[in-house]
Amino acid sequence: MLKRVHHRGLWTPAEDETLRRMLAGGSWLHEIADALGRSQEAVRTRANILHLPVKSAPRHVLQGQRLRLRLG
């Protein structure tokens, strides 16, 4: 199970800039969500609002992330 993140409210200009920078740098959706402390869906929604392309991680990357969460 992926960790749940609670609602954090409105996005700040600094968070928008971090989102832009990380997307431009080729970061995966789950990495951006972790860095911002927001859910992947929140990050995807914000990127869509800002007309930014989002790159989801391939399945094997996500499976490794889930395994690391389980093992601690």
Buried (B, 14 or more C-beta within 10 A) or exposed (E): EEEEBEEEEEBEEEBBEBBEEBBEEEBBBBBBBBBBEBBBEBBBBBBEEEEBEBEEBEEEEBEEBEEEEEEE
